[in-house]
Amino acid sequence: MNTTGNPCPCPPNEVVQVPGVQGQPGTPGAAGTNGVNAYTVTTANLTIPATNSTTTIAVANVSWMAVGQFLFISDGTNLAHFQVTAIQVSPPVVTIKALGNNGDSAATTVINSGASVSPGGVQGSNGFTVLGTNSAATGGSQAVSATPAQALAATLTLAGSAGKTYMLFARVRLDMVGATFAAQRNVTLTLRRTNNTAANNGSTSIGTPIVTTVTYGMGEITIMAPYTTAGVSDTLQPFISIDVVPSAGQLNVVEASITAIELT
């Protein structure tokens, strides 16, 4: 009898693991070490150096500081922002660079010992600054003509060098006084540089209504335009005109203003 054939192809035994009952909780671990407050005090007076200059200051603890970190130091009256450039652990002394941020006390000011030292941040960019405004008094009565003319006495001089960029805003308020317009006429407001080679810098127009001997406030005409100075102390003025004057009565300028906001 042949006994060398393959054995019966029986399936392998399957092992099934059944979880037991959960054991009791273990003993709690030991409490971790308390962290270090990101705060300390100075242990000597600090004379604020010139912006971007460095000095050293003794403090109670430097363990939370890092090179490159920004700090705010204040004794409640005098204050300044700094950046860490070097750290000495023992005795705790930190080398700091004055940042000269907006609102910081002036260089050579003394921040008294015991001042608070805490993390600071990066100063944000400056917002737009209104450079200047020159507005004529209300109640003017300058008649608008077909020849462009300065609107009342509104004048703005941009002190500073050439190549600076601003946003200009001009506004003129108009009143009709017994005015008659048989057809719609165009009133034009132009921004003009009147020195350093006179030139226009944008204009806008509005149409008049068709009216007969009417007296009322017609409204405002405004313009906004970017401007780059051509030279030192450019002078800007709003000029106003109308393509055809009213056949009766007047169109008057009663208010005018011009404003510049420095962008660069």
Buried (B, 14 or more C-beta within 10 A) or exposed (E): EEEEEEEEEEEEEEEEEEEEEEEEEEEEEEEEEEEEEEEBBBBBBBEBBEEEEBBBBBBEBBEBBEEEBBBBBBBEEBBBBBBBBEBEEEEBBBBBBBBBBEEBBEBEBEBEBEBBBBEBEEBEEEEEEEBBEBBBEEEBEBBBEEEBBBBBEBBBBBEBEEEBEBBBBBBBBBBBBEBBBEEEBEBBBBBBBBBBEEEEBBBBBBEBEEBEEBEEEBEEBBBBBEBEBBBEEBBBBBBBBBEEBBEEBBBBBBBBBBBBBBBE
